[in-house]
Amino acid sequence: MIKSLKDRLRLKFNVSVAEVAYLDKWQRAGLAITMVSNDQTLIESAFDKVLSFIEMEIQASAYIISQEVEIL
């Protein structure tokens, strides 16, 4: 499920996606999703769409426990 979600995110939103946490647990996954732009509004809008997409894709099979956005 995680691999296909990562692949769909890459294709649909042109973002980088990596599984960065809970690698030894099959019940959990920690994903890092990154995007580069000089337009903060574009980044914020894109990540809102990414989060909505993830929520739709995992509806009954998983939960988002937490999320964090960091803009540098």
mmCIF file as Biopython writes it, N, C-alpha, C and O atoms, coordinates in Angstrom:
data_model
#
loop_
_atom_site.group_PDB
_atom_site.id
_atom_site.type_symbol
_atom_site.label_atom_id
_atom_site.label_alt_id
_atom_site.label_comp_id
_atom_site.label_asym_id
_atom_site.label_entity_id
_atom_site.label_seq_id
_atom_site.pdbx_PDB_ins_code
_atom_site.Cartn_x
_atom_site.Cartn_y
_atom_site.Cartn_z
_atom_site.occupancy
_atom_site.B_iso_or_equiv
_atom_site.auth_seq_id
_atom_site.auth_asym_id
_atom_site.pdbx_PDB_model_num
ATOM 1   N N  . MET A ? 1  ? 0.813   -1.193 0.000   1.0 0.0 1  A 1 
ATOM 2   C CA . MET A ? 1  ? 0.000   0.000  0.000   1.0 0.0 1  A 1 
ATOM 3   C C  . MET A ? 1  ? 0.865   1.269  0.000   1.0 0.0 1  A 1 
ATOM 4   O O  . MET A ? 1  ? 0.575   2.218  -0.728  1.0 0.0 1  A 1 
ATOM 5   N N  . ILE A ? 2  ? 1.920   1.281  0.814   1.0 0.0 2  A 1 
ATOM 6   C CA . ILE A ? 2  ? 2.764   2.477  0.918   1.0 0.0 2  A 1 
ATOM 7   C C  . ILE A ? 2  ? 3.514   2.716  -0.389  1.0 0.0 2  A 1 
ATOM 8   O O  . ILE A ? 2  ? 3.594   3.851  -0.857  1.0 0.0 2  A 1 
ATOM 9   N N  . LYS A ? 3  ? 4.057   1.665  -0.976  1.0 0.0 3  A 1 
ATOM 10  C CA . LYS A ? 3  ? 4.802   1.840  -2.224  1.0 0.0 3  A 1 
ATOM 11  C C  . LYS A ? 3  ? 3.914   2.413  -3.324  1.0 0.0 3  A 1 
ATOM 12  O O  . LYS A ? 3  ? 4.326   3.320  -4.046  1.0 0.0 3  A 1 
ATOM 13  N N  . SER A ? 4  ? 2.708   1.890  -3.452  1.0 0.0 4  A 1 
ATOM 14  C CA . SER A ? 4  ? 1.823   2.397  -4.506  1.0 0.0 4  A 1 
ATOM 15  C C  . SER A ? 4  ? 1.383   3.833  -4.204  1.0 0.0 4  A 1 
ATOM 16  O O  . SER A ? 4  ? 1.226   4.634  -5.126  1.0 0.0 4  A 1 
ATOM 17  N N  . LEU A ? 5  ? 1.185   4.165  -2.933  1.0 0.0 5  A 1 
ATOM 18  C CA . LEU A ? 5  ? 0.837   5.539  -2.572  1.0 0.0 5  A 1 
ATOM 19  C C  . LEU A ? 5  ? 1.990   6.477  -2.914  1.0 0.0 5  A 1 
ATOM 20  O O  . LEU A ? 5  ? 1.771   7.557  -3.463  1.0 0.0 5  A 1 
ATOM 21  N N  . LYS A ? 6  ? 3.207   6.073  -2.594  1.0 0.0 6  A 1 
ATOM 22  C CA . LYS A ? 6  ? 4.371   6.906  -2.920  1.0 0.0 6  A 1 
ATOM 23  C C  . LYS A ? 6  ? 4.485   7.110  -4.434  1.0 0.0 6  A 1 
ATOM 24  O O  . LYS A ? 6  ? 4.752   8.219  -4.898  1.0 0.0 6  A 1 
ATOM 25  N N  . ASP A ? 7  ? 4.284   6.048  -5.189  1.0 0.0 7  A 1 
ATOM 26  C CA . ASP A ? 7  ? 4.368   6.153  -6.650  1.0 0.0 7  A 1 
ATOM 27  C C  . ASP A ? 7  ? 3.296   7.094  -7.205  1.0 0.0 7  A 1 
ATOM 28  O O  . ASP A ? 7  ? 3.580   7.911  -8.081  1.0 0.0 7  A 1 
ATOM 29  N N  . ARG A ? 8  ? 2.075   6.983  -6.702  1.0 0.0 8  A 1 
ATOM 30  C CA . ARG A ? 8  ? 0.990   7.860  -7.180  1.0 0.0 8  A 1 
ATOM 31  C C  . ARG A ? 8  ? 1.255   9.319  -6.821  1.0 0.0 8  A 1 
ATOM 32  O O  . ARG A ? 8  ? 0.971   10.214 -7.617  1.0 0.0 8  A 1 
ATOM 33  N N  . LEU A ? 9  ? 1.797   9.565  -5.631  1.0 0.0 9  A 1 
ATOM 34  C CA . LEU A ? 9  ? 2.120   10.940 -5.236  1.0 0.0 9  A 1 
ATOM 35  C C  . LEU A ? 9  ? 3.181   11.533 -6.150  1.0 0.0 9  A 1 
ATOM 36  O O  . LEU A ? 9  ? 3.073   12.684 -6.574  1.0 0.0 9  A 1 
ATOM 37  N N  . ARG A ? 10 ? 4.208   10.740 -6.454  1.0 0.0 10 A 1 
ATOM 38  C CA . ARG A ? 10 ? 5.275   11.220 -7.353  1.0 0.0 10 A 1 
ATOM 39  C C  . ARG A ? 10 ? 4.717   11.581 -8.731  1.0 0.0 10 A 1 
ATOM 40  O O  . ARG A ? 10 ? 5.047   12.626 -9.292  1.0 0.0 10 A 1 
ATOM 41  N N  . LEU A ? 11 ? 3.879   10.716 -9.257  1.0 0.0 11 A 1 
ATOM 42  C CA . LEU A ? 11 ? 3.344   10.940 -10.600 1.0 0.0 11 A 1 
ATOM 43  C C  . LEU A ? 11 ? 2.350   12.096 -10.652 1.0 0.0 11 A 1 
ATOM 44  O O  . LEU A ? 11 ? 2.398   12.920 -11.565 1.0 0.0 11 A 1 
ATOM 45  N N  . LYS A ? 12 ? 1.457   12.155 -9.680  1.0 0.0 12 A 1 
ATOM 46  C CA . LYS A ? 12 ? 0.381   13.151 -9.719  1.0 0.0 12 A 1 
ATOM 47  C C  . LYS A ? 12 ? 0.851   14.557 -9.341  1.0 0.0 12 A 1 
ATOM 48  O O  . LYS A ? 12 ? 0.392   15.542 -9.921  1.0 0.0 12 A 1 
ATOM 49  N N  . PHE A ? 13 ? 1.777   14.654 -8.357  1.0 0.0 13 A 1 
ATOM 50  C CA . PHE A ? 13 ? 2.140   15.968 -7.827  1.0 0.0 13 A 1 
ATOM 51  C C  . PHE A ? 13 ? 3.593   16.368 -8.080  1.0 0.0 13 A 1 
ATOM 52  O O  . PHE A ? 13 ? 3.996   17.470 -7.707  1.0 0.0 13 A 1 
ATOM 53  N N  . ASN A ? 14 ? 4.384   15.502 -8.700  1.0 0.0 14 A 1 
ATOM 54  C CA . ASN A ? 14 ? 5.786   15.787 -8.972  1.0 0.0 14 A 1 
ATOM 55  C C  . ASN A ? 14 ? 6.530   16.184 -7.699  1.0 0.0 14 A 1 
ATOM 56  O O  . ASN A ? 14 ? 7.239   17.189 -7.666  1.0 0.0 14 A 1 
ATOM 57  N N  . VAL A ? 15 ? 6.354   15.376 -6.653  1.0 0.0 15 A 1 
ATOM 58  C CA . VAL A ? 15 ? 7.030   15.595 -5.382  1.0 0.0 15 A 1 
ATOM 59  C C  . VAL A ? 15 ? 7.996   14.443 -5.128  1.0 0.0 15 A 1 
ATOM 60  O O  . VAL A ? 15 ? 7.894   13.386 -5.752  1.0 0.0 15 A 1 
ATOM 61  N N  . SER A ? 16 ? 8.926   14.655 -4.216  1.0 0.0 16 A 1 
ATOM 62  C CA . SER A ? 16 ? 9.795   13.572 -3.765  1.0 0.0 16 A 1 
ATOM 63  C C  . SER A ? 16 ? 9.165   12.961 -2.530  1.0 0.0 16 A 1 
ATOM 64  O O  . SER A ? 16 ? 8.698   13.677 -1.644  1.0 0.0 16 A 1 
ATOM 65  N N  . VAL A ? 17 ? 9.152   11.640 -2.470  1.0 0.0 17 A 1 
ATOM 66  C CA . VAL A ? 17 ? 8.529   10.936 -1.347  1.0 0.0 17 A 1 
ATOM 67  C C  . VAL A ? 17 ? 9.488   9.859  -0.865  1.0 0.0 17 A 1 
ATOM 68  O O  . VAL A ? 17 ? 10.036  9.092  -1.657  1.0 0.0 17 A 1 
ATOM 69  N N  . ALA A ? 18 ? 9.682   9.815  0.456   1.0 0.0 18 A 1 
ATOM 70  C CA . ALA A ? 18 ? 10.537  8.781  1.040   1.0 0.0 18 A 1 
ATOM 71  C C  . ALA A ? 18 ? 9.892   8.262  2.322   1.0 0.0 18 A 1 
ATOM 72  O O  . ALA A ? 18 ? 9.273   9.015  3.073   1.0 0.0 18 A 1 
ATOM 73  N N  . GLU A ? 19 ? 10.048  6.981  2.552   1.0 0.0 19 A 1 
ATOM 74  C CA . GLU A ? 19 ? 9.610   6.392  3.813   1.0 0.0 19 A 1 
ATOM 75  C C  . GLU A ? 19 ? 10.763  6.567  4.792   1.0 0.0 19 A 1 
ATOM 76  O O  . GLU A ? 19 ? 11.835  5.993  4.600   1.0 0.0 19 A 1 
ATOM 77  N N  . VAL A ? 20 ? 10.549  7.357  5.839   1.0 0.0 20 A 1 
ATOM 78  C CA . VAL A ? 20 ? 11.648  7.766  6.714   1.0 0.0 20 A 1 
ATOM 79  C C  . VAL A ? 20 ? 11.529  7.294  8.158   1.0 0.0 20 A 1 
ATOM 80  O O  . VAL A ? 20 ? 12.462  7.477  8.939   1.0 0.0 20 A 1 
ATOM 81  N N  . ALA A ? 21 ? 10.418  6.699  8.524   1.0 0.0 21 A 1 
ATOM 82  C CA . ALA A ? 21 ? 10.250  6.265  9.912   1.0 0.0 21 A 1 
ATOM 83  C C  . ALA A ? 21 ? 9.480   4.954  9.964   1.0 0.0 21 A 1 
ATOM 84  O O  . ALA A ? 21 ? 8.747   4.604  9.039   1.0 0.0 21 A 1 
ATOM 85  N N  . TYR A ? 22 ? 9.663   4.242  11.064  1.0 0.0 22 A 1 
ATOM 86  C CA . TYR A ? 22 ? 8.958   2.984  11.319  1.0 0.0 22 A 1 
ATOM 87  C C  . TYR A ? 22 ? 9.261   1.927  10.258  1.0 0.0 22 A 1 
ATOM 88  O O  . TYR A ? 22 ? 8.387   1.142  9.889   1.0 0.0 22 A 1 
ATOM 89  N N  . LEU A ? 23 ? 10.478  1.911  9.780   1.0 0.0 23 A 1 
ATOM 90  C CA . LEU A ? 23 ? 10.844  0.970  8.720   1.0 0.0 23 A 1 
ATOM 91  C C  . LEU A ? 23 ? 10.758  -0.483 9.185   1.0 0.0 23 A 1 
ATOM 92  O O  . LEU A ? 23 ? 10.613  -1.387 8.362   1.0 0.0 23 A 1 
ATOM 93  N N  . ASP A ? 24 ? 10.846  -0.713 10.488  1.0 0.0 24 A 1 
ATOM 94  C CA . ASP A ? 24 ? 10.794  -2.076 11.008  1.0 0.0 24 A 1 
ATOM 95  C C  . ASP A ? 24 ? 9.393   -2.486 11.464  1.0 0.0 24 A 1 
ATOM 96  O O  . ASP A ? 24 ? 9.221   -3.556 12.047  1.0 0.0 24 A 1 
ATOM 97  N N  . LYS A ? 25 ? 8.401   -1.648 11.202  1.0 0.0 25 A 1 
ATOM 98  C CA . LYS A ? 25 ? 7.020   -1.938 11.606  1.0 0.0 25 A 1 
ATOM 99  C C  . LYS A ? 25 ? 6.140   -2.033 10.368  1.0 0.0 25 A 1 
ATOM 100 O O  . LYS A ? 25 ? 6.161   -1.147 9.514   1.0 0.0 25 A 1 
ATOM 101 N N  . TRP A ? 26 ? 5.376   -3.100 10.276  1.0 0.0 26 A 1 
ATOM 102 C CA . TRP A ? 26 ? 4.485   -3.226 9.121   1.0 0.0 26 A 1 
ATOM 103 C C  . TRP A ? 26 ? 3.178   -2.483 9.342   1.0 0.0 26 A 1 
ATOM 104 O O  . TRP A ? 26 ? 2.439   -2.251 8.385   1.0 0.0 26 A 1 
ATOM 105 N N  . GLN A ? 27 ? 2.873   -2.103 10.586  1.0 0.0 27 A 1 
ATOM 106 C CA . GLN A ? 27 ? 1.601   -1.444 10.883  1.0 0.0 27 A 1 
ATOM 107 C C  . GLN A ? 27 ? 1.680   0.080  10.750  1.0 0.0 27 A 1 
ATOM 108 O O  . GLN A ? 27 ? 0.646   0.749  10.756  1.0 0.0 27 A 1 
ATOM 109 N N  . ARG A ? 28 ? 2.869   0.630  10.632  1.0 0.0 28 A 1 
ATOM 110 C CA . ARG A ? 28 ? 3.036   2.087  10.598  1.0 0.0 28 A 1 
ATOM 111 C C  . ARG A ? 28 ? 3.985   2.482  9.476   1.0 0.0 28 A 1 
ATOM 112 O O  . ARG A ? 28 ? 4.797   1.687  9.003   1.0 0.0 28 A 1 
ATOM 113 N N  . ALA A ? 29 ? 3.854   3.736  9.071   1.0 0.0 29 A 1 
ATOM 114 C CA . ALA A ? 29 ? 4.780   4.281  8.075   1.0 0.0 29 A 1 
ATOM 115 C C  . ALA A ? 29 ? 4.947   5.770  8.360   1.0 0.0 29 A 1 
ATOM 116 O O  . ALA A ? 29 ? 3.997   6.454  8.740   1.0 0.0 29 A 1 
ATOM 117 N N  . GLY A ? 30 ? 6.131   6.243  8.177   1.0 0.0 30 A 1 
ATOM 118 C CA . GLY A ? 30 ? 6.402   7.674  8.265   1.0 0.0 30 A 1 
ATOM 119 C C  . GLY A ? 30 ? 6.926   8.137  6.924   1.0 0.0 30 A 1 
ATOM 120 O O  . GLY A ? 30 ? 7.970   7.673  6.467   1.0 0.0 30 A 1 
ATOM 121 N N  . LEU A ? 31 ? 6.207   9.048  6.290   1.0 0.0 31 A 1 
ATOM 122 C CA . LEU A ? 31 ? 6.605   9.525  4.969   1.0 0.0 31 A 1 
ATOM 123 C C  . LEU A ? 31 ? 7.105   10.960 5.040   1.0 0.0 31 A 1 
ATOM 124 O O  . LEU A ? 31 ? 6.584   11.771 5.805   1.0 0.0 31 A 1 
ATOM 125 N N  . ALA A ? 32 ? 8.103   11.263 4.250   1.0 0.0 32 A 1 
ATOM 126 C CA . ALA A ? 32 ? 8.555   12.634 4.050   1.0 0.0 32 A 1 
ATOM 127 C C  . ALA A ? 32 ? 8.254   12.985 2.598   1.0 0.0 32 A 1 
ATOM 128 O O  . ALA A ? 32 ? 8.626   12.255 1.679   1.0 0.0 32 A 1 
ATOM 129 N N  . ILE A ? 33 ? 7.585   14.099 2.408   1.0 0.0 33 A 1 
ATOM 130 C CA . ILE A ? 33 ? 7.210   14.547 1.063   1.0 0.0 33 A 1 
ATOM 131 C C  . ILE A ? 33 ? 7.820   15.926 0.884   1.0 0.0 33 A 1 
ATOM 132 O O  . ILE A ? 33 ? 7.600   16.819 1.702   1.0 0.0 33 A 1 
ATOM 133 N N  . THR A ? 34 ? 8.589   16.100 -0.189  1.0 0.0 34 A 1 
ATOM 134 C CA . THR A ? 34 ? 9.280   17.373 -0.390  1.0 0.0 34 A 1 
ATOM 135 C C  . THR A ? 34 ? 8.989   17.959 -1.756  1.0 0.0 34 A 1 
ATOM 136 O O  . THR A ? 34 ? 8.706   17.245 -2.719  1.0 0.0 34 A 1 
ATOM 137 N N  . MET A ? 35 ? 9.066   19.271 -1.812  1.0 0.0 35 A 1 
ATOM 138 C CA . MET A ? 35 ? 8.861   20.014 -3.049  1.0 0.0 35 A 1 
ATOM 139 C C  . MET A ? 35 ? 9.727   21.270 -2.968  1.0 0.0 35 A 1 
ATOM 140 O O  . MET A ? 35 ? 9.903   21.836 -1.889  1.0 0.0 35 A 1 
ATOM 141 N N  . VAL A ? 36 ? 10.256  21.695 -4.082  1.0 0.0 36 A 1 
ATOM 142 C CA . VAL A ? 36 ? 11.098  22.888 -4.127  1.0 0.0 36 A 1 
ATOM 143 C C  . VAL A ? 36 ? 10.451  23.932 -5.020  1.0 0.0 36 A 1 
ATOM 144 O O  . VAL A ? 36 ? 10.034  23.639 -6.141  1.0 0.0 36 A 1 
ATOM 145 N N  . SER A ? 37 ? 10.373  25.156 -4.506  1.0 0.0 37 A 1 
ATOM 146 C CA . SER A ? 37 ? 9.832   26.271 -5.278  1.0 0.0 37 A 1 
ATOM 147 C C  . SER A ? 37 ? 10.250  27.566 -4.607  1.0 0.0 37 A 1 
ATOM 148 O O  . SER A ? 37 ? 10.576  27.569 -3.420  1.0 0.0 37 A 1 
ATOM 149 N N  . ASN A ? 38 ? 10.245  28.657 -5.342  1.0 0.0 38 A 1 
ATOM 150 C CA . ASN A ? 38 ? 10.511  29.959 -4.735  1.0 0.0 38 A 1 
ATOM 151 C C  . ASN A ? 38 ? 9.215   30.683 -4.396  1.0 0.0 38 A 1 
ATOM 152 O O  . ASN A ? 38 ? 9.244   31.852 -4.010  1.0 0.0 38 A 1 
ATOM 153 N N  . ASP A ? 39 ? 8.076   30.003 -4.536  1.0 0.0 39 A 1 
ATOM 154 C CA . ASP A ? 39 ? 6.763   30.580 -4.267  1.0 0.0 39 A 1 
ATOM 155 C C  . ASP A ? 39 ? 6.109   29.833 -3.106  1.0 0.0 39 A 1 
ATOM 156 O O  . ASP A ? 39 ? 5.632   28.712 -3.280  1.0 0.0 39 A 1 
ATOM 157 N N  . GLN A ? 40 ? 6.086   30.447 -1.924  1.0 0.0 40 A 1 
ATOM 158 C CA . GLN A ? 40 ? 5.546   29.796 -0.740  1.0 0.0 40 A 1 
ATOM 159 C C  . GLN A ? 40 ? 4.067   29.479 -0.892  1.0 0.0 40 A 1 
ATOM 160 O O  . GLN A ? 40 ? 3.615   28.433 -0.426  1.0 0.0 40 A 1 
ATOM 161 N N  . THR A ? 41 ? 3.313   30.347 -1.526  1.0 0.0 41 A 1 
ATOM 162 C CA . THR A ? 41 ? 1.885   30.111 -1.725  1.0 0.0 41 A 1 
ATOM 163 C C  . THR A ? 41 ? 1.663   28.858 -2.567  1.0 0.0 41 A 1 
ATOM 164 O O  . THR A ? 41 ? 0.768   28.065 -2.275  1.0 0.0 41 A 1 
ATOM 165 N N  . LEU A ? 42 ? 2.460   28.678 -3.591  1.0 0.0 42 A 1 
ATOM 166 C CA . LEU A ? 42 ? 2.375   27.481 -4.429  1.0 0.0 42 A 1 
ATOM 167 C C  . LEU A ? 42 ? 2.647   26.222 -3.616  1.0 0.0 42 A 1 
ATOM 168 O O  . LEU A ? 42 ? 1.934   25.227 -3.749  1.0 0.0 42 A 1 
ATOM 169 N N  . ILE A ? 43 ? 3.666   26.263 -2.782  1.0 0.0 43 A 1 
ATOM 170 C CA . ILE A ? 43 ? 4.019   25.112 -1.947  1.0 0.0 43 A 1 
ATOM 171 C C  . ILE A ? 43 ? 2.872   24.778 -0.986  1.0 0.0 43 A 1 
ATOM 172 O O  . ILE A ? 43 ? 2.484   23.616 -0.864  1.0 0.0 43 A 1 
ATOM 173 N N  . GLU A ? 44 ? 2.338   25.783 -0.314  1.0 0.0 44 A 1 
ATOM 174 C CA . GLU A ? 44 ? 1.255   25.557 0.635   1.0 0.0 44 A 1 
ATOM 175 C C  . GLU A ? 44 ? 0.029   24.965 -0.054  1.0 0.0 44 A 1 
ATOM 176 O O  . GLU A ? 44 ? -0.595  24.039 0.464   1.0 0.0 44 A 1 
ATOM 177 N N  . SER A ? 45 ? -0.308  25.497 -1.210  1.0 0.0 45 A 1 
ATOM 178 C CA . SER A ? 45 ? -1.452  24.985 -1.971  1.0 0.0 45 A 1 
ATOM 179 C C  . SER A ? 45 ? -1.209  23.545 -2.413  1.0 0.0 45 A 1 
ATOM 180 O O  . SER A ? 45 ? -2.101  22.702 -2.314  1.0 0.0 45 A 1 
ATOM 181 N N  . ALA A ? 46 ? -0.011  23.268 -2.897  1.0 0.0 46 A 1 
ATOM 182 C CA . ALA A ? 46 ? 0.315   21.917 -3.366  1.0 0.0 46 A 1 
ATOM 183 C C  . ALA A ? 46 ? 0.255   20.918 -2.225  1.0 0.0 46 A 1 
ATOM 184 O O  . ALA A ? 46 ? -0.266  19.817 -2.400  1.0 0.0 46 A 1 
ATOM 185 N N  . PHE A ? 47 ? 0.776   21.278 -1.065  1.0 0.0 47 A 1 
ATOM 186 C CA . PHE A ? 47 ? 0.754   20.344 0.055   1.0 0.0 47 A 1 
ATOM 187 C C  . PHE A ? 47 ? -0.658  20.127 0.589   1.0 0.0 47 A 1 
ATOM 188 O O  . PHE A ? 47 ? -0.963  19.042 1.085   1.0 0.0 47 A 1 
ATOM 189 N N  . ASP A ? 48 ? -1.516  21.125 0.500   1.0 0.0 48 A 1 
ATOM 190 C CA . ASP A ? 48 ? -2.927  20.924 0.853   1.0 0.0 48 A 1 
ATOM 191 C C  . ASP A ? 48 ? -3.554  19.881 -0.062  1.0 0.0 48 A 1 
ATOM 192 O O  . ASP A ? 48 ? -4.306  19.017 0.388   1.0 0.0 48 A 1 
ATOM 193 N N  . LYS A ? 49 ? -3.237  19.970 -1.347  1.0 0.0 49 A 1 
ATOM 194 C CA . LYS A ? 49 ? -3.765  19.001 -2.313  1.0 0.0 49 A 1 
ATOM 195 C C  . LYS A ? 49 ? -3.189  17.614 -2.075  1.0 0.0 49 A 1 
ATOM 196 O O  . LYS A ? 49 ? -3.900  16.616 -2.191  1.0 0.0 49 A 1 
ATOM 197 N N  . VAL A ? 50 ? -1.902  17.545 -1.742  1.0 0.0 50 A 1 
ATOM 198 C CA . VAL A ? 50 ? -1.260  16.262 -1.453  1.0 0.0 50 A 1 
ATOM 199 C C  . VAL A ? 50 ? -1.929  15.610 -0.247  1.0 0.0 50 A 1 
ATOM 200 O O  . VAL A ? 50 ? -2.252  14.423 -0.284  1.0 0.0 50 A 1 
ATOM 201 N N  . LEU A ? 51 ? -2.137  16.372 0.812   1.0 0.0 51 A 1 
ATOM 202 C CA . LEU A ? 51 ? -2.768  15.819 2.010   1.0 0.0 51 A 1 
ATOM 203 C C  . LEU A ? 51 ? -4.195  15.345 1.729   1.0 0.0 51 A 1 
ATOM 204 O O  . LEU A ? 51 ? -4.600  14.280 2.197   1.0 0.0 51 A 1 
ATOM 205 N N  . SER A ? 52 ? -4.947  16.125 0.976   1.0 0.0 52 A 1 
ATOM 206 C CA . SER A ? 52 ? -6.307  15.710 0.606   1.0 0.0 52 A 1 
ATOM 207 C C  . SER A ? 52 ? -6.284  14.421 -0.200  1.0 0.0 52 A 1 
ATOM 208 O O  . SER A ? 52 ? -7.108  13.532 0.014   1.0 0.0 52 A 1 
ATOM 209 N N  . PHE A ? 53 ? -5.345  14.323 -1.119  1.0 0.0 53 A 1 
ATOM 210 C CA . PHE A ? 53 ? -5.204  13.120 -1.934  1.0 0.0 53 A 1 
ATOM 211 C C  . PHE A ? 53 ? -4.891  11.912 -1.053  1.0 0.0 53 A 1 
ATOM 212 O O  . PHE A ? 53 ? -5.488  10.849 -1.223  1.0 0.0 53 A 1 
ATOM 213 N N  . ILE A ? 54 ? -3.964  12.068 -0.120  1.0 0.0 54 A 1 
ATOM 214 C CA . ILE A ? 54 ? -3.606  10.965 0.771   1.0 0.0 54 A 1 
ATOM 215 C C  . ILE A ? 54 ? -4.817  10.543 1.592   1.0 0.0 54 A 1 
ATOM 216 O O  . ILE A ? 54 ? -5.087  9.349  1.727   1.0 0.0 54 A 1 
ATOM 217 N N  . GLU A ? 55 ? -5.539  11.497 2.134   1.0 0.0 55 A 1 
ATOM 218 C CA . GLU A ? 55 ? -6.720  11.179 2.937   1.0 0.0 55 A 1 
ATOM 219 C C  . GLU A ? 55 ? -7.752  10.402 2.123   1.0 0.0 55 A 1 
ATOM 220 O O  . GLU A ? 55 ? -8.365  9.465  2.636   1.0 0.0 55 A 1 
ATOM 221 N N  . MET A ? 56 ? -7.946  10.778 0.871   1.0 0.0 56 A 1 
ATOM 222 C CA . MET A ? 56 ? -8.889  10.050 0.008   1.0 0.0 56 A 1 
ATOM 223 C C  . MET A ? 56 ? -8.393  8.639  -0.301  1.0 0.0 56 A 1 
ATOM 224 O O  . MET A ? 56 ? -9.184  7.696  -0.331  1.0 0.0 56 A 1 
ATOM 225 N N  . GLU A ? 57 ? -7.098  8.490  -0.528  1.0 0.0 57 A 1 
ATOM 226 C CA . GLU A ? 57 ? -6.533  7.201  -0.925  1.0 0.0 57 A 1 
ATOM 227 C C  . GLU A ? 57 ? -6.541  6.182  0.212   1.0 0.0 57 A 1 
ATOM 228 O O  . GLU A ? 57 ? -6.691  4.986  -0.038  1.0 0.0 57 A 1 
ATOM 229 N N  . ILE A ? 58 ? -6.384  6.629  1.438   1.0 0.0 58 A 1 
ATOM 230 C CA . ILE A ? 58 ? -6.263  5.684  2.549   1.0 0.0 58 A 1 
ATOM 231 C C  . ILE A ? 58 ? -7.540  5.550  3.369   1.0 0.0 58 A 1 
ATOM 232 O O  . ILE A ? 58 ? -7.529  4.915  4.424   1.0 0.0 58 A 1 
ATOM 233 N N  . GLN A ? 59 ? -8.617  6.125  2.911   1.0 0.0 59 A 1 
ATOM 234 C CA . GLN A ? 59 ? -9.880  6.248  3.653   1.0 0.0 59 A 1 
ATOM 235 C C  . GLN A ? 59 ? -10.097 5.224  4.753   1.0 0.0 59 A 1 
ATOM 236 O O  . GLN A ? 59 ? -10.022 5.578  5.929   1.0 0.0 59 A 1 
ATOM 237 N N  . ALA A ? 60 ? -10.354 4.002  4.426   1.0 0.0 60 A 1 
ATOM 238 C CA . ALA A ? 60 ? -10.732 3.016  5.435   1.0 0.0 60 A 1 
ATOM 239 C C  . ALA A ? 60 ? -9.572  2.131  5.875   1.0 0.0 60 A 1 
ATOM 240 O O  . ALA A ? 60 ? -9.701  1.391  6.851   1.0 0.0 60 A 1 
ATOM 241 N N  . SER A ? 61 ? -8.457  2.191  5.185   1.0 0.0 61 A 1 
ATOM 242 C CA . SER A ? 61 ? -7.389  1.241  5.475   1.0 0.0 61 A 1 
ATOM 243 C C  . SER A ? 61 ? -6.291  1.787  6.391   1.0 0.0 61 A 1 
ATOM 244 O O  . SER A ? 61 ? -5.457  1.020  6.871   1.0 0.0 61 A 1 
ATOM 245 N N  . ALA A ? 62 ? -6.279  3.098  6.639   1.0 0.0 62 A 1 
ATOM 246 C CA . ALA A ? 62 ? -5.221  3.677  7.472   1.0 0.0 62 A 1 
ATOM 247 C C  . ALA A ? 62 ? -5.681  5.019  8.032   1.0 0.0 62 A 1 
ATOM 248 O O  . ALA A ? 62 ? -6.721  5.554  7.648   1.0 0.0 62 A 1 
ATOM 249 N N  . TYR A ? 63 ? -4.881  5.540  8.944   1.0 0.0 63 A 1 
ATOM 250 C CA . TYR A ? 63 ? -5.172  6.833  9.560   1.0 0.0 63 A 1 
ATOM 251 C C  . TYR A ? 63 ? -3.943  7.720  9.497   1.0 0.0 63 A 1 
ATOM 252 O O  . TYR A ? 63 ? -2.814  7.236  9.568   1.0 0.0 63 A 1 
ATOM 253 N N  . ILE A ? 64 ? -4.163  9.010  9.365   1.0 0.0 64 A 1 
ATOM 254 C CA . ILE A ? 64 ? -3.078  9.972  9.509   1.0 0.0 64 A 1 
ATOM 255 C C  . ILE A ? 64 ? -3.048  10.360 10.975  1.0 0.0 64 A 1 
ATOM 256 O O  . ILE A ? 64 ? -3.990  10.966 11.486  1.0 0.0 64 A 1 
ATOM 257 N N  . ILE A ? 65 ? -1.962  10.009 11.651  1.0 0.0 65 A 1 
ATOM 258 C CA . ILE A ? 65 ? -1.858  10.297 13.081  1.0 0.0 65 A 1 
ATOM 259 C C  . ILE A ? 65 ? -1.374  11.726 13.307  1.0 0.0 65 A 1 
ATOM 260 O O  . ILE A ? 65 ? -1.880  12.429 14.182  1.0 0.0 65 A 1 
ATOM 261 N N  . SER A ? 66 ? -0.405  12.145 12.525  1.0 0.0 66 A 1 
ATOM 262 C CA . SER A ? 66 ? 0.085   13.516 12.663  1.0 0.0 66 A 1 
ATOM 263 C C  . SER A ? 66 ? 0.695   13.965 11.343  1.0 0.0 66 A 1 
ATOM 264 O O  . SER A ? 66 ? 1.035   13.162 10.474  1.0 0.0 66 A 1 
ATOM 265 N N  . GLN A ? 67 ? 0.815   15.263 11.233  1.0 0.0 67 A 1 
ATOM 266 C CA . GLN A ? 67 ? 1.449   15.835 10.048  1.0 0.0 67 A 1 
ATOM 267 C C  . GLN A ? 67 ? 2.212   17.077 10.479  1.0 0.0 67 A 1 
ATOM 268 O O  . GLN A ? 67 ? 1.869   17.725 11.469  1.0 0.0 67 A 1 
ATOM 269 N N  . GLU A ? 68 ? 3.235   17.392 9.730   1.0 0.0 68 A 1 
ATOM 270 C CA . GLU A ? 68 ? 4.044   18.566 10.032  1.0 0.0 68 A 1 
ATOM 271 C C  . GLU A ? 68 ? 4.526   19.154 8.715   1.0 0.0 68 A 1 
ATOM 272 O O  . GLU A ? 68 ? 4.986   18.428 7.834   1.0 0.0 68 A 1 
ATOM 273 N N  . VAL A ? 69 ? 4.421   20.449 8.586   1.0 0.0 69 A 1 
ATOM 274 C CA . VAL A ? 69 ? 4.898   21.143 7.398   1.0 0.0 69 A 1 
ATOM 275 C C  . VAL A ? 69 ? 5.999   22.085 7.826   1.0 0.0 69 A 1 
ATOM 276 O O  . VAL A ? 69 ? 5.842   22.841 8.784   1.0 0.0 69 A 1 
ATOM 277 N N  . GLU A ? 70 ? 7.110   22.040 7.121   1.0 0.0 70 A 1 
ATOM 278 C CA . GLU A ? 70 ? 8.226   22.930 7.406   1.0 0.0 70 A 1 
ATOM 279 C C  . GLU A ? 70 ? 8.633   23.603 6.106   1.0 0.0 70 A 1 
ATOM 280 O O  . GLU A ? 70 ? 8.963   22.932 5.128   1.0 0.0 70 A 1 
ATOM 281 N N  . ILE A ? 71 ? 8.608   24.916 6.097   1.0 0.0 71 A 1 
ATOM 282 C CA . ILE A ? 71 ? 9.007   25.669 4.915   1.0 0.0 71 A 1 
ATOM 283 C C  . ILE A ? 71 ? 10.313  26.395 5.242   1.0 0.0 71 A 1 
ATOM 284 O O  . ILE A ? 71 ? 10.386  27.166 6.198   1.0 0.0 71 A 1 
ATOM 285 N N  . LEU A ? 72 ? 11.327  26.137 4.443   1.0 0.0 72 A 1 
ATOM 286 C CA . LEU A ? 72 ? 12.633  26.752 4.661   1.0 0.0 72 A 1 
ATOM 287 C C  . LEU A ? 72 ? 12.889  27.862 3.676   1.0 0.0 72 A 1 
ATOM 288 O O  . LEU A ? 72 ? 13.947  28.491 3.716   1.0 0.0 72 A 1 
#
